[in-house]
């Protein structure tokens, strides 16, 4: 890193923190802090969704996936779009019926408070684990650049992100996310241009070489459930994963609840699906180009490939901008996680309820932001010894897939059968189905990781949840007009 590179990267971090804190200066209530006053324009919400869900894993890990295999991962994004269309059609209207603060408030209306809290705790644990992986992936290039340890790099990113998240709330998060998305997409395009300029024959030569090696083969029609990137896993598994992540995960639903009505929320959600396809295509192409650039050299970790190119091969100035893009990708997801985790703790679990009752909901939100920032940093540092082996993007998606099926199943139960929460034990049936679904998914993942790819885990979890919940209700003698527990 030259002084110019370091200056650009540090200037970005300082600018993001300052602008983010300034944007949130008008927050007065918990509703302002967690939902942006429900006045977020849909294009901003859309860009925030894309920036949050892809983050550093897209910027660093997806090129590594293409480098090690090919662009078959793109098949999953077709399912992502289909899943968002389904959420926009069926789940978003249910959210719009009431002024809900979190996704899990919907479950309370069907199954009672215990089910709402159980689902919220599942979300919190999952988000903590998955985003610790994302934060770790970002610390890799920062450690390469500065010479710091991974732990110190994690703490530095976490501290910088915390400042504007804590003081600005969701409004700061989504507007800074939008700028960060533009920055790291520009970084990906710049990297592709630089790689092409350095390869004899340019982009046509890259396409030819990668194609001959099978790197650009997109569709795989295999029926092998052990292969994660097939058209069937993409359309079915990807759709279920997207329905769960964008319909039941507070991280994404929070942005939809902050929009100016159902129509804008739908545009933000479906538009994000189209944007994600284009974004993944860009970074997969970067990975295939890097395979040609490095002459198919082997690396200890696929997550280090793009990071090393940025640090070692990018021209001065551009290197600083790409490092800023890496930091932008990380800060967008981390800030979103802190805010969504805090909102779930305050609204779903009733933590800081005395402060809220006393009209100090904004203080409650900020105190929870402090607590979750510390926990995310500690969880990331704990992940460091376990980080070798798989690409970070696959680790993070596997973690979320383990529980998304249970969450999707219980939300589906609420929508499919309006009587699901009625009768003796209706809420218990929903909770039992969700927890058994999560357990069954974990069992499949641990016992048959080679036979069943992670892309099918959400399907398994959702189907198990629906079946078990229905069975428990039937055995309990589900009679309409009973209590919701």
N, C-alpha and C positions, 0 to 999 in steps of 0.2 A: 504494500500500500504506500503510495506517495502521499506527501502532505496534502495535495489536492484531493485525492480519494478520501482520505480521513476527514478532511474538512467538509466535503459534500455529505458523507454519511452522518457525521455528527450534526451538521446543520439540519439535515432532514429530521433526525430524532428530536432536536430542540424545537424545530418548527412544528412538528406534529403535536408535541406536548403543549406548546404555547397556544396554538390555534384550537386544539381540542378543549383546553381549559376555558378559553375565551368563548367558544360556541355554547358551552353549557352554563354560562354565567346567569342566565335567566331562570334556572331551575329553582322552584320554591317548594314544591311538594313531592311526595313519593311518586305520584303519577307523572310529574315532569321528569323526574330522575330516571324512572324505569321504563316509561312509555313515550317520552318526548312530547308529552301533552297530546298524544294521538294526532299529531299534525305533521307527520313526516311525508314528504312527496314520494310517490311510488318509484320514480327513477332512482332516488337516493336509497330507498329501502331495497330495491332490486340489486343495486351495486353493493350494498352492505351485505346482503345475503351471499352473493358470489364471493366477495372478499373473505367473509367469515368461514364459509364451508371449505374453501380450497386452501387459502393461506400458504404457509411455508411448504406444506406437503406437496402442493402443486408446483411451486416454484423450484424446489430442490429435489423432491423424491420422485415425482412423475417422470422427469427426464431420465432418472436412473432406472425406472421401470422399463422404459422404451430401450434404453441402452442394453439392459440385461436380457430383454425379451423382444418386444416389438410394440406396435401401437394398438394391440388388441384390447387394451384397457378402454379404448374409446367406445367399445360396444356397450359398456355399462352406462355411459352418459345418455344413450338413447332411452334406456329404462328410466334414468333420472328425469327426463322430460315427461315421459308418460306418467310417472308417479306424481309429479307436480300438478299435472292437469287433473288427475284424480282428486288430489287434495283440494284444488281450487273449486272443483265441482261439488264435493260432498262435505269436506271438513270445514272449510272456511265459512260457509253459511251458518254452521252450528256455532262457531266462535262469534259470529257477528250478531247472534240473537241476544247476547247480553254483553255488558261492559266488563269482560273478563280481564283480570290482571295477568294471569299465566295460563298456559295450555292446560294445566291439571285442574284448574277450576271447573272445566267442563265435566271432568269425571265426578266431581262432588255432586253435581246436579243429577247424575244417574246412579251413583254408587255410594255416596256419602263421603264424609271427611276422611276416614281412615284410608280409603282407596286413593283419594287425591294425594294424601301425604306419602303413601307407599310409592306411588308412581314418581312423585317429586324427588324422593330420596334415591330411587333408582337412577333418575336423570342426573342428580348431583354426583353420585359416585362414578357414573360412566363418563360424564363430562370432565371430571377431575383427572381420571386416568388417561382418557384419549387426548386431552389438551396438554397434558404433561409430555406426551410423545411429540406433539406439534412444537412445543416450546423447545424441547431438546433438539429437534431437527434444525431450528433456527440458530441455536447456540453454536452449531458446528462451524459455519463460516465466520461468525464473530470471533470464535476462538482461534481460527486459522489466521485471521487478520491481525488480531491484537496480541496473540501469544498468551492470552489469558487461559485459565482452565475453563472447562465446560461449565463447572459450577458457578464460577464468577460471571461468565457470560450470561448464564440463565438469570442470575440475580440482577444484572444490569438491564437486560431487556424487560424483566418483570417490573423493576422500579420505574423505568421510563414510561411504560404503558400505564402503570397504576396512577400516575399523577393526573393525566387528563381524564382517565376513566372515573376516578374517585370524585373529582371536582366537577366534571361535566355531565356525567350520566349518559343515557342512551343517545340523546341528541348529538353530543360530541362524538360518540362512538360511530354512529352511522355516517355522519358527514366526513369524518376523518377516514373511515373505511372506503368511501367513494373515491377520495383522492389517492388512497393507498392502492386501490385496484388499478386505477389509471397508471400509477407509477410502476407497479410490478408487471403489468401487461406490456408496457413500453419497454421494460427491461428485458422481457422475453423476446420481443421482436428485435431489439437491439442485439441481443446475444446471437440470434439466428443469423442476422446480417453479418456480424463479425465472423462467425464460424464459416459462413459461405464465402466470405472474402478471403479467408485463409486456406481454403481447400482448392487445389488446382481444378479448374472447370466450374467452380462455384456451385450454386444450388442444383443445377442439373446433374452434376457429378455426384453430389450427395444423395440425391434421389435415386440415381442409378445404382450406386454402391449399396445403399441401404435396402433397396428393393431386391437386388440379387441375393442378399443375405437373408431375405425373408423378414426384414424389420418393418416393412410397410404393409404386410399382410393384415388386413383389417378384420374380415369375417371368419369366424370359426364355427361351423355348424355341428361340431361334435356333441354327442349326447353324454359325454363323460362328466359326471357330477364332480369329479375331482379337479377339473380344469376351471379356474376362476374366470377366465376371459373367453367365454363363448357367447354366441348371439342369444342363446336361451338364458344363460345366467345373467346376461346384460339386460334383456327385456323383462324377465320375471324377477330375478333377484335385485336388479338395479331399480326397478319400479317400486318394489316393496321397501327397499332401503330408503329411497327418496320419500315415499309416503310416510315412513317412520320418522326420518330426520326432519322433514319440513312440515309434518302434520302433528307430531307428538313431542318434538324436542323443543324445550323452551328457548334454546339458543336461536332457533329460526322463527318459531311462532311469535316470539317477542317483537320481531320486526314487522310481522304481518298485523299484529294487534296495534302497532303504532301508526299504521296507515290511516288515511282519511276516508275510511269506509271500505265496504266489501269489494267494490269494483276496482279500486286502486290496489288493494291487497292481492287480488287475482292477477292484475297486470304485473305487479312486482314479482309474484311467484313464478308464473309461466315464463315471463321474460328472463328470469334468472336461469331457467332450464336451458333456453337457447344460448345464453351467454356462456354457460358452463361447457357446452359442447365445443364451442369455438375456443374457449380457453384451454381445455384439455388437449384439443387437437394441436394447438400451438406448442405446448410444452412437451408433448409426445414427439413432435417433429424436431424440437430442440434436442431431445435425447437421441433420436436416430442420427441427427447431424453430428452430435458429439461422438457417436460410435465411429463414424468415418474420420472425424478430426483426430481422435486418439488412436486410430488404427486398431480398434477392437482390443485395446489393452485391458488387463484385468485390474480391478480395484478391490481393496479390502471391504468396502461398503459401497453399495450403489448410491447411497445418499450423499457421498462425498464427491461424486463425479462432477456435477455441475458447479458445486462450491469451489472445487479446485480449478476448474476452468476460469471461473470469475476471478479468483485470487491470482492465478499464475499467468493467464493468457489474455485477459482483457486489457485494452489500452488504458493508460492513466486517464482519469476523468470518467470514462465510461465504467471503469471498475467501481469507482465510488458510487455511481448512480445505481449499478446493479446491487451493490451491497445495501444501499438504501432501500432498494426494492425487496430484498430478502427481509430486512428489518420491518418494512411496511407490511409484508405478508404476515409476519409473526404478530406484530402489534395489533393488527385488525382482528385476528382470531382471539388473542389473549384478552383484549379489551372487551370483546363481546362475551366471552366466557365469564369474566369477572362480573359483568353487569347482570347477565342472565342467572348465574348462580346466586347472586345476592337477591335478585327479585324473587326467586323460588324460595329461598330461606325466609325472607320477610313475609311474603304473602301466603305460601303454602304451609310452612311449618310454624308460622306465628312467632318467629324469633324477633326480638326487639319490639314485641307487641306493646309494651308499656310506653316506649317512645312514640310509636305510631298513635296510640290512644291519646297521648298528650300533645298531638299535633306536631310531632318532631319526626315525621316519616323520612324526611330528607337526611337527617342525621343518622337514622337507623340504616338507610341504604349505604351511606358512606362508611359506616363502621363495618358493615358486612363486606364491603368491597375490600377493606383492609384485611379482614380475616381470610377471604378467599384468595387474595393475591399471595399471601404468605403460604397457604396450603398448596397452591399451584406450583410455586417455586420449590417447596420441599418435595412434592411428589415428583417433579421433574428431576431433581438431584438424585432421588431414590431410584429413578428409572435408568440412570447412566450405566450401572453395571450390567443391565439386562438388554442393552441397546444393540448388540451385535447379532447379525443373522439375517433378518428380514428388512425390507425397505420400510421406512417409518410410515409411509402412507398405508401400507398393508396392515401394519400393526395397529394403527389408529382405527382403521375401518373394521378390523376384526373385533376390537374392543367394543366399538359401538354396535356392531352387528349382533353381538352376544345378547344384548338387552333390547335392541330395537324391536325384535319380533314380539316380545312380551308386551311392550308399550303399544305397538301397532295393533296387536290382538285385542287389548282391552278397550282401546278407542274404537276399533271396529265393532266390538260387541255393543258399545253404547249407541252406535249409529245404525247397525243392522237391526237390532231388536230393541225397540223403545221400552219394552217391559223387562229388560235385562236386570235392572236394578231393583225391581219390585219383588215382593215375596220374601219369606224368611231366608236370610242368608244371601240375598242378591249381591250385596257388596262383598261378602266373603267369597262367593263364587268367582267374582271378577278378580279379586286379589289372588286367590288360589291359582286360577288359570294363568295369570300373569307371571307369578313366581315359578310355577311348574314349567311354563314356556321358556323362561330364562334358564332354568336349570337344565331342561332338555337340550337347549341350544349349546350350553356349556359342555354337556356330556358328549354331544356329537363332535364338537370342536376338539375336545381333548382325546377322545377315543379313535376318531376317524378323520384326522386332519388331511390325510392324503386322498381319502375316498370322497369327502364332501368339502368343496371349496367354501371359503368365507362368503362368497357372493350368494350362497343358498341359505345362510344361517337365519336371516330375517324371515324368510319363507317358512322355515321349520318352526321358529319360535312363535310366529303369528298363528299358524295352523294348530299348534299344540295348545296355545292359550285359548283359542276359540273352542276347541274340542273339550278341554278339561273344564272350562267354565260352564259349558253347556251340560256336561255330565254331572257336575256338582249341583247345578240348579235342578236337574231332573231327579237326582237322588234325594235332594232336599225337599222335593214336593213344591215346586215354584207355584205359588198361588197369587194371583193378581190382588192388589190392594194391601199387601203386607208392608212391612217397614223397609226403609232403606238404611242399611247399616254401614 
